[in-house]
Amino acid sequence: MTGERERPYCHLQEGGQDPIGGWAHRDEHRLVGRGPAETTMPGALKITSRRHFIDFAEMTPDESASFGALLSWLDTALRATTDAERVHLVSTRDRVQHFHAWLSPRPASHALRGTAFLNAPQLSDPADAAQTARVAPTSPAP
């Protein structure tokens, strides 16, 4: 079994380095942070569970129900604050054994679609990432 200190996502809420622009959303179940410019498109978000578990099937009924509402709210917010035509959800949990998921906005102008878009290098200009972080809504999900 992995030791507590070897699971960095379990300790995000204890402080340390906040994501670009601070936390986009925090609730009793999850932390939502913006992705770094060097590895994500502007507006990309990482949803990380506060409680340690790995798979969707391990969510409590309350966590599961609130996850759907959060996804809907974040998808709407990302489309309103970026030029995203689609917002892709990816959650592999292969490298970091803690439940987390990425929302990756795909601009309408991007040449790639679907998995081709997700497999392409994801990066953004730091200024674009910072600007998106400033305009993205941070009010709580319903």
C-alpha positions as a Markdown table, in Angstrom:
| # | Residue | x | y | z |
|---|---|---|---|---|
| 1 | Met | 0.0 | 0.0 | 0.0 |
| 2 | Thr | 1.2 | 3.5 | -0.8 |
| 3 | Gly | 2.2 | 5.6 | 2.1 |
| 4 | Glu | 0.2 | 8.8 | 3.0 |
| 5 | Arg | 3.0 | 11.2 | 2.0 |
| 6 | Glu | 3.5 | 9.4 | -1.3 |
| 7 | Arg | -0.1 | 10.5 | -2.4 |
| 8 | Pro | 0.3 | 14.2 | -3.2 |
| 9 | Tyr | -3.3 | 14.7 | -4.3 |
| 10 | Cys | -4.5 | 13.7 | -0.9 |
| 11 | His | -2.7 | 16.7 | 0.5 |
| 12 | Leu | -3.7 | 19.5 | -1.9 |
| 13 | Gln | -6.1 | 21.0 | 0.6 |
| 14 | Glu | -3.4 | 21.4 | 3.2 |
| 15 | Gly | -1.9 | 24.4 | 1.4 |
| 16 | Gly | 1.2 | 24.8 | -0.6 |
| 17 | Gln | 1.2 | 26.0 | -4.2 |
| 18 | Asp | -2.3 | 26.9 | -5.5 |
| 19 | Pro | -3.0 | 26.4 | -9.2 |
| 20 | Ile | -2.9 | 29.4 | -11.7 |
| 21 | Gly | -5.5 | 31.9 | -10.6 |
| 22 | Gly | -6.2 | 30.0 | -7.3 |
| 23 | Trp | -8.9 | 27.3 | -6.9 |
| 24 | Ala | -11.7 | 27.7 | -9.5 |
| 25 | His | -14.0 | 25.8 | -7.2 |
| 26 | Arg | -13.9 | 24.1 | -3.8 |
| 27 | Asp | -16.6 | 22.0 | -2.2 |
| 28 | Glu | -16.9 | 19.3 | 0.4 |
| 29 | His | -15.9 | 16.6 | -2.2 |
| 30 | Arg | -13.6 | 18.2 | -4.7 |
| 31 | Leu | -11.0 | 20.9 | -5.5 |
| 32 | Val | -11.0 | 22.3 | -9.1 |
| 33 | Gly | -7.9 | 24.0 | -10.4 |
| 34 | Arg | -6.7 | 25.4 | -13.7 |
| 35 | Gly | -4.1 | 23.5 | -15.6 |
| 36 | Pro | -0.6 | 24.8 | -16.1 |
| 37 | Ala | 0.1 | 26.7 | -19.4 |
| 38 | Glu | 3.0 | 24.4 | -20.3 |
| 39 | Thr | 0.7 | 21.3 | -20.4 |
| 40 | Thr | -2.8 | 22.4 | -21.1 |
| 41 | Met | -5.0 | 24.5 | -23.3 |
| 42 | Pro | -6.3 | 27.8 | -21.9 |
| 43 | Gly | -9.2 | 27.1 | -19.6 |
| 44 | Ala | -8.3 | 23.4 | -18.8 |
| 45 | Leu | -9.4 | 22.3 | -15.4 |
| 46 | Lys | -8.4 | 19.5 | -13.1 |
| 47 | Ile | -11.0 | 18.1 | -10.7 |
| 48 | Thr | -9.5 | 16.3 | -7.8 |
| 49 | Ser | -11.3 | 14.5 | -5.0 |
| 50 | Arg | -10.7 | 15.5 | -1.5 |
| 51 | Arg | -11.2 | 12.0 | -0.1 |
| 52 | His | -8.8 | 9.3 | -1.2 |
| 53 | Phe | -10.2 | 6.8 | -3.7 |
| 54 | Ile | -9.3 | 5.9 | -7.2 |
| 55 | Asp | -12.2 | 4.7 | -9.3 |
| 56 | Phe | -15.7 | 6.1 | -10.2 |
| 57 | Ala | -17.2 | 3.0 | -8.6 |
| 58 | Glu | -15.7 | 4.1 | -5.2 |
| 59 | Met | -17.7 | 7.3 | -5.1 |
| 60 | Thr | -20.3 | 7.6 | -2.4 |
| 61 | Pro | -23.8 | 8.3 | -3.7 |
| 62 | Asp | -23.5 | 11.9 | -2.6 |
| 63 | Glu | -20.1 | 12.3 | -4.4 |
| 64 | Ser | -21.5 | 10.7 | -7.5 |
| 65 | Ala | -24.6 | 12.9 | -7.6 |
| 66 | Ser | -22.6 | 16.1 | -7.1 |
| 67 | Phe | -20.0 | 15.1 | -9.7 |
| 68 | Gly | -22.6 | 15.2 | -12.5 |
| 69 | Ala | -23.9 | 18.6 | -11.3 |
| 70 | Leu | -20.3 | 19.9 | -11.1 |
| 71 | Leu | -19.5 | 18.7 | -14.6 |
| 72 | Ser | -22.6 | 20.4 | -16.1 |
| 73 | Trp | -21.8 | 23.7 | -14.4 |
| 74 | Leu | -18.1 | 23.6 | -15.4 |
| 75 | Asp | -18.9 | 22.7 | -19.0 |
| 76 | Thr | -21.3 | 25.6 | -19.2 |
| 77 | Ala | -18.7 | 28.0 | -17.6 |
| 78 | Leu | -15.9 | 26.9 | -19.9 |
| 79 | Arg | -17.9 | 27.4 | -23.0 |
| 80 | Ala | -18.9 | 30.9 | -21.8 |
| 81 | Thr | -15.3 | 31.9 | -21.0 |
| 82 | Thr | -13.3 | 30.3 | -23.8 |
| 83 | Asp | -14.0 | 29.7 | -27.5 |
| 84 | Ala | -14.6 | 26.0 | -26.7 |
| 85 | Glu | -16.9 | 24.1 | -29.1 |
| 86 | Arg | -16.5 | 21.0 | -27.0 |
| 87 | Val | -15.2 | 20.3 | -23.5 |
| 88 | His | -13.6 | 16.8 | -23.2 |
| 89 | Leu | -13.5 | 14.8 | -20.0 |
| 90 | Val | -10.5 | 12.6 | -19.4 |
| 91 | Ser | -9.8 | 10.5 | -16.3 |
| 92 | Thr | -7.2 | 7.7 | -16.4 |
| 93 | Arg | -5.8 | 7.6 | -12.9 |
| 94 | Asp | -2.9 | 5.5 | -14.1 |
| 95 | Arg | 0.0 | 7.6 | -13.0 |
| 96 | Val | -1.5 | 9.2 | -9.9 |
| 97 | Gln | -3.6 | 6.7 | -7.9 |
| 98 | His | -6.1 | 9.2 | -6.7 |
| 99 | Phe | -9.4 | 10.2 | -8.3 |
| 100 | His | -9.0 | 13.2 | -10.6 |
| 101 | Ala | -10.3 | 14.2 | -14.0 |
| 102 | Trp | -9.4 | 16.8 | -16.6 |
| 103 | Leu | -11.7 | 19.0 | -18.5 |
| 104 | Ser | -10.1 | 20.1 | -21.8 |
| 105 | Pro | -11.8 | 22.8 | -23.8 |
| 106 | Arg | -11.4 | 22.3 | -27.6 |
| 107 | Pro | -11.7 | 25.5 | -29.6 |
| 108 | Ala | -14.0 | 25.4 | -32.6 |
| 109 | Ser | -11.0 | 26.6 | -34.7 |
| 110 | His | -8.7 | 23.7 | -33.7 |
| 111 | Ala | -8.0 | 21.4 | -36.6 |
| 112 | Leu | -8.1 | 18.2 | -34.5 |
| 113 | Arg | -11.2 | 16.5 | -33.0 |
| 114 | Gly | -11.8 | 13.8 | -30.4 |
| 115 | Thr | -8.9 | 11.6 | -29.3 |
| 116 | Ala | -6.6 | 13.2 | -32.0 |
| 117 | Phe | -7.1 | 16.5 | -30.1 |
| 118 | Leu | -6.5 | 14.9 | -26.7 |
| 119 | Asn | -3.3 | 13.1 | -28.0 |
| 120 | Ala | -1.8 | 16.3 | -29.5 |
| 121 | Pro | 0.5 | 18.4 | -27.3 |
| 122 | Gln | -1.6 | 20.5 | -25.0 |
| 123 | Leu | -0.1 | 23.9 | -24.2 |
| 124 | Ser | -0.9 | 27.5 | -24.1 |
| 125 | Asp | 0.7 | 30.9 | -23.9 |
| 126 | Pro | 1.1 | 31.7 | -20.2 |
| 127 | Ala | -0.5 | 35.1 | -20.8 |
| 128 | Asp | -3.6 | 33.4 | -22.4 |
| 129 | Ala | -3.8 | 31.0 | -19.5 |
| 130 | Ala | -3.6 | 33.8 | -17.0 |
| 131 | Gln | -6.2 | 35.9 | -18.9 |
| 132 | Thr | -8.6 | 32.9 | -19.0 |
| 133 | Ala | -8.1 | 32.3 | -15.3 |
| 134 | Arg | -9.1 | 35.9 | -14.6 |
| 135 | Val | -12.3 | 35.8 | -16.6 |
| 136 | Ala | -13.4 | 32.2 | -15.7 |
| 137 | Pro | -16.3 | 32.1 | -13.2 |
| 138 | Thr | -15.4 | 30.8 | -9.7 |
| 139 | Ser | -18.8 | 30.8 | -8.1 |
| 140 | Pro | -20.0 | 27.5 | -6.6 |
| 141 | Ala | -21.9 | 24.9 | -8.7 |
| 142 | Pro | -25.6 | 24.5 | -8.0 |
